[in-house]
Amino acid sequence: MKRIVIKVGSSTLTYETGRLNLRRIELLSRTLADLHNSGMEVILVTSGAVAVGMSKLGITSASGIGVKQASAAVGQCELMHIYDKLFGEYGCNVAQILLTGDDVADEVRRKNLELTFNSLLEMRTIPIVNENDSVEVAEIEHIAVLGDNDTLSAIVADLTGADLLVLLTDTDGLYDSDPRKNPDAHIISVVEEITPEIELMAGGAGTSRGTGGFATKLRAAKIATAAGVEMAIINGASPDKISRVVAGDRIGTRFLAKK
């Protein structure tokens, strides 16, 4: 595989306090830097701006869209500062790309985005992508073209012609029933086609710090696999396992791409 997209969610990046989980971010950065150094082209789609911004501002609950947008603006600075520092320690350059629904829906903007991504990757730079929550309320209100970073990552994978999309989440993969309620739940290692039965297994948002649940991950899988991009869901508690997924190991849940 030549080009991969990794999506990491707020619940993976932060503790329940809202503060950044630096140990996990460091491991994620080191793993992606190693893949980058091996010759792969790496794109990171990251969440966490709102949660990190609220924590930095001392806000325990956001009472309005404006507060969340302001928190996103503060949190995005903190996120990029950490990413730039950690990736820089491993000799990798990073670039920030903030997107709105209009950026991917408009044909001219979409073409410009393709050019930007390709130019950055040609210059051996790791693009770090997030939805521009300071001006776009799609993810905050769960609406519009993007609405969540699972969908955004699939759109980016399609836009850039990626070979593989990996979603880091707070579970080991897709189960046949809710493992929090059913101790006998079994993980589904390979999904060849997203059937109505598979869709019934998806639930709501996983934690209060993230907007995505398995319903959004299945939506992302539909977009990615239809575009010929293979997708995997693994537990974000062990970001170093990304290398094993790239190598083809059976970890988490793998969604096979349509030809």
Secondary structure, 3 states (H helix, E strand, C coil): CCEEEEEECHHHHECCCCCECHHHHHHHHHHHHHHHHCCCEEEEEECCHHHHHHHHHCCCCCCCHHHHHHHHHHHHHHHHHHHHHHHHHCCCEEEEEEECHHHHHCHHHHHHHHHHHHHHHHCCEEEEEEECCCCCCHHHHCCCCCCCHHHHHHHHHHHHCCCEEEEEECCCCCECCCCCCCCCCCECCEECCCCHHHHHCCCCECCCCCCCEHHHHHHHHHHHHHCCCEEEEEECCCHHHHHHHHCCCCCCEEECCCC
